[in-house]
Structure formats: C-alpha cells, structure tokens
C-alpha cells in the first residue's frame, strides 16, 4: 500500500469541477487582481480569527517582512525567533537588514521563553514566536516578556489558521501575524498565497500600501516604498470555496491525531504531541503530526520500505544549523529535538485504516529491536 505524506494531485482532483467553475467565473469577469473575491475572503478570515483586519498577500514570508517593516523594525535591530522553524521566519528578519537571533525550542516544540529571555540585548526590538504544527505558543508568557522589555510581537502563524490559546486565535496577538496558504497547509490554494492579520489600523493601512507598490488605495498616490505582493484573486476564490468546510477539515485532522495518539500509546521509544483536548488552554488544528522517535532515521527508512511517506521538517535541521546563513548559536535542546523529530502522514486523503497501518508499522519497527 502506498500512503504518501501528502497527495498533491488529490488536492486538485477532489475539487476539480468546483475549481474549474471558479476559474471560468473569475476569468470571464476579468477579475484577476484585488477584486471582490479577495475582499470577501479577507473579511471571512478576519471574522474567523477574531481580528479587525486581514490582508491577502503573495505569501506568508512577504507578510512577515511587511509586518516587521510596518512595526518599525530597522537595519541592525535584533529580532528573537525560535530556531525550530522554517528558514523563512529568519529570512523575513534578514530581508530588512535586521538581525535574526535564535532561541531554543521547548519540549512542546514551541518557543522556550526562558531561552528567549536570555537572548535579549540592548538591540532587541521584537520577538517572533512560530505557531508551529497548528499549535499556539504560551502567549501569556511571551506577552509578559515582551511587555517587560518593550518588544513588538510578530507571529509566524503560517501553520496556525484556527489554532487557539485561551480562546484567542493564532495571529491575533501582538502587532499581527501571517497565515500561509501553501498547498499542503490546512487551507491550501494551488500555489503560493498568504494573509496578514492585525488589530492595528495603522499597521493595516501601511501594509495595504506596501503590498501594492506603496500606493495608497484611497488616493492612488505612492506614499511609501512598497512591493508587489497581492494574493491573486483566483487563489482567493479557490480558498474562499475551500473555507466553506474549514470546520470539517479541522475536525477531521483532530480525529486523525486522536487515532495516532490512541494507536501509539505504550510505544516508549516515541514522544507524541499533545492529544486533541489534552490541554484545555490550547485548541490545536494539527497542521502536522510531529513525533520524536528513537532511531529516527532507521524508522523513516523502515516506513519508506512499506510505502509510507514521512517528512523531517526543513530537512531535519534548525535554522542556525545552516552554516552559510551566518547564524552562530549553540542550542543543544533544539539540536537534539531536530535529530529525533519526524512527521507522520496527516492529510485529508489518509483514511482511518491507513492511520492504523502507519501506527502498526511503527510498532513493528520497535518490536523488532
């Protein structure tokens, strides 16, 4: 049996007729750039996340850069981020001439606040938590740290659409956050796409201008140096259609995670993520199901031989472990975590039976020791 980590063709095939109808409708209207389809989708996402403003952008990385710039981050400023994240998190900081400063991950694979505190210097201006795998960090602790040192909070919530901490959505803390609509995300389009979330009307207006070459949408005048980073209207139409069933998508992903948690109990060689409902403070949407595993590489090879796809996030390396980036840090807990971490297939095409097969295969690997 072949159980891919993510089935890209199936993402299209399951909705082909609807996607083609959306393409025809938007194409026949000539509504390609910043039209009503985008405005409607932005309004729905803002309401869903409980924020005042949502802006569709070309991708979440652009969104992070624009948020940092709108927040006043300048060359030479230091921004603390958790090293257990995609390079794009640090890349957004670097693109502004600011300095990305990594800190440790914690046992939950989220930002370790004590490590972030130790990384603060006189040049620190912001802290960028990553809401990883569909889970939100301990934002009480991060907000307290930011308030103590007068730091901006910018959330990399690319994987967090719908995830909550104490009832508040990822992307609703601090000056704002960014959502990714990369095809493999919980809500994925057919290419690149992103969304900026913010409650700050000045930040909102600044990014409205930034994303469209610096043009003020009310006057048409160019008021700042900007860029071209607009969510394509066709992608917005596709995402708006898929969003109709987003509650069902999240429910299904949480069900799959619950099955993994049940089937893999008792496997002492694994550390499982928190099960759905295990922590009343968090509502997790399970963008990924990331375990820690002894003999991780051997397990990955064993599963591959059985046709089961798995993935090591970012090639199994934290951001500071890419020497050409010039980020030097010693983060032993993060490095150990990266050597042990593996994501099992969790997507909208995997069946309950296949979850059982994956889990049984993991058990058999360790039973053969």
Secondary structure by P-SEA (a helix, b strand, c coil): cccccccaaaaaaacaaaaaaaaaaaaaaccccccaaaaaaaaaaaaaacccbbbbcccaaaaaaaaaaaacccccbbbbbbccccaaaaaaaaaacbbbbbbbbcccccccaaaaaaaccccccbbbbbbccccccaaaaaaaaaaaabbbbbbcccccccccccccccccccccbbbbcccccccccccccbbbbbccaaaaaaaaaaacccccccccccccccccccccaaaaaaaaaaacaaaaaaaaaaaaaaaaaaaaccccccccccccccccccccccccbbbbbcaaaaaaaaaaaacbbbbcccccccccccccccbbbbbaaaaaaaaccccccccccccaaaaaaaaaaaaaaaaac
